Structure formats: C-alpha cells, structure tokens
Amino acid sequence: MERATFSVSFFVKRTKKLKDGTLPIFVRITVNGQRAEFGLQESVNLNQWNSFQKRKAGNSSSSKYLNSLFDHVKIKLHSHKMILEETGQEVTAKSLKNAYMGINENEKTILQVFKEHNDRFKSLIGIDFAKSTYTRYATLYSHVENFIRLKYNKEDVPLSELKHSFITDFEFYLKTDHPTGSDSENLIRCGNNATMKYLTNFKKIINIALSNGWLKTDPFKSIKLHFDKVDMAFLTQEELDRLIQK
C-alpha cells in the first residue's frame, strides 16, 4: 500500500474571537492534499501567536505547556496513522481526525442526523410543511452547531456523547447571551417559551435517532419542558380604528 503524504499544523481562527479576547487554536491534518480540522480546546492572544512557527511565542509556563501539547497531538496523530496503515485501513484526513477524537466512522453524530432531517424537510416545503417551519429547524441547527463549538470546541459530537447534561447545558446556553451564526459579537438571548420551543423541536431530532437505534438512551428522559402562561393583550376599539385607517 502506498504511504500517504501527511502533515499536522496548528492555527488560530481570527473570525472566532472568544469573549475573553483570545482566539481558539485549531489542528489541521493534511493527507494527500485533503484537509480536516478540529478545535484543540485551547486559545491564545493574537500577539502571542507565532504564525510562522505555528506555536505560542515566549518561554512562559503557559507557552511551554501549549507547545508541549502541540508535540503530544502530533505524536498521537502519527500513532493513529501507523495503526491505520498496519491494519490495512485507508488513511485520510477525516479518518485520522475521527481516530484522534474517538469517533467511530460508522457512528452517527448529532449534526449529521440533524442535517439529514433538515435536508428531507426542505424537499417537502409546500407539500407537507410550510417554509417557516423549515426555517425554525434551520435556525435551531445553527444554535446547536454554535453551542457544540463553544461548549466542546468541536465541529460535531457523536450521538453516544449526548447525555442529560448536554440538554440542560444547551437550555442554559439559549437562555443566556450567546452568539448567532459565526459572529461572536452578535449576541442573542431566548426567553423561556422560545427556548422550550427550540427544545421541543430538538427532541424530535433525538426521537429520530432513538427510533433508528442510533441512540440508546433518551437524554430528555427526566427533563420536563415548561411553558410560561402568556396573557394575550387585546387591542382597544381606538387602536382597531387606527389600524383600519392605516
């Protein structure tokens, strides 16, 4: 079997500035020109990052720790590459990333199941569903994706890691200031009822995974979704007349 060209490098994502002003560090695996990336769950100030050497500058204890971690990641990825080669498996950037992150390539991930649902849902707009319903699921997907990046510093999470704490942490995330899309400066906070609607829709995605046997335990099992009562305000006759005049 021909050996694959292989390299590992580190970089900071300047578009993903964290609340403390630091930038998250990502690992980039390149195999035969194909790339895969994942977050290292570490961050650094831009003025401390040596973009040429791909390491943290200086001799401080934090610099020594971080640069030592880089070396450890490289060694571990090299080890996974050797195992794949020795067992006759294909070495790709994705397979190495999954091996490092402990993801079984045959195992479904949260965003994978969610995307498959949304893609099918989109094709039924105007047939079984309204576009506004699809938009709600697309927005929820974006929230889950951002939550995984902020909480786990990963691009996705295997279904096997979907525990009760994932749901409660996600609920907290929705109810507190959190970024929307890829803009960490644009923050939004959901009210209780909006949060409960998102969780209700997310539960439908979880039910798909459960019914297909991809997920063994329901993370919503002991979670009760509580909606606040809303008093509907009625327009006065004067306000109605003003609307009619408009």
LINGIWO-V946375 format. One record per residue. RES is the residue in one small letter. NEAR is the number of other C-alpha atoms within 8 Angstrom. Layout:
((RES NEAR) (RES NEAR))
This chain:
((m 2) (e 3) (r 4) (a 7) (t 8) (f 8) (s 7) (v 9) (s 8) (f 11) (f 10) (v 10) (k 10) (r 6) (t 6) (k 10) (k 11) (l 9) (k 6) (d 4) (g 7) (t 11) (l 14) (p 15) (i 14) (f 12) (v 12) (r 12) (i 14) (t 13) (v 13) (n 8) (g 6) (q 8) (r 10) (a 10) (e 9) (f 11) (g 12) (l 9) (q 8) (e 7) (s 9) (v 12) (n 9) (l 7) (n 4) (q 9) (w 11) (n 9) (s 7) (f 4) (q 5) (k 10) (r 11) (k 11) (a 8) (g 6) (n 6) (s 6) (s 6) (s 6) (s 11) (k 9) (y 8) (l 10) (n 10) (s 8) (l 8) (f 10) (d 8) (h 8) (v 8) (k 9) (i 8) (k 9) (l 10) (h 8) (s 8) (h 11) (k 10) (m 8) (i 8) (l 11) (e 10) (e 7) (t 6) (g 6) (q 7) (e 7) (v 11) (t 9) (a 12) (k 8) (s 10) (l 13) (k 12) (n 11) (a 10) (y 10) (m 6) (g 6) (i 9) (n 7) (e 7) (n 4) (e 9) (k 10) (t 10) (i 11) (l 11) (q 8) (v 11) (f 10) (k 9) (e 8) (h 9) (n 11) (d 8) (r 8) (f 10) (k 9) (s 6) (l 9) (i 11) (g 7) (i 6) (d 6) (f 10) (a 9) (k 9) (s 6) (t 8) (y 13) (t 8) (r 8) (y 10) (a 9) (t 8) (l 10) (y 11) (s 10) (h 11) (v 10) (e 11) (n 12) (f 11) (i 13) (r 11) (l 8) (k 6) (y 8) (n 11) (k 10) (e 9) (d 10) (v 11) (p 11) (l 11) (s 7) (e 6) (l 10) (k 9) (h 9) (s 7) (f 9) (i 10) (t 8) (d 8) (f 10) (e 10) (f 8) (y 10) (l 12) (k 11) (t 9) (d 9) (h 10) (p 12) (t 12) (g 8) (s 8) (d 9) (s 13) (e 5) (n 7) (l 9) (i 9) (r 9) (c 9) (g 7) (n 9) (n 9) (a 8) (t 12) (m 11) (k 8) (y 9) (l 10) (t 9) (n 9) (f 9) (k 9) (k 8) (i 11) (i 10) (n 8) (i 8) (a 11) (l 12) (s 7) (n 7) (g 7) (w 10) (l 11) (k 7) (t 5) (d 9) (p 11) (f 9) (k 6) (s 5) (i 5) (k 5) (l 7) (h 6) (f 7) (d 6) (k 4) (v 4) (d 4) (m 4) (a 4) (f 4) (l 7) (t 6) (q 6) (e 7) (e 8) (l 9) (d 8) (r 8) (l 7) (i 6) (q 5) (k 4))
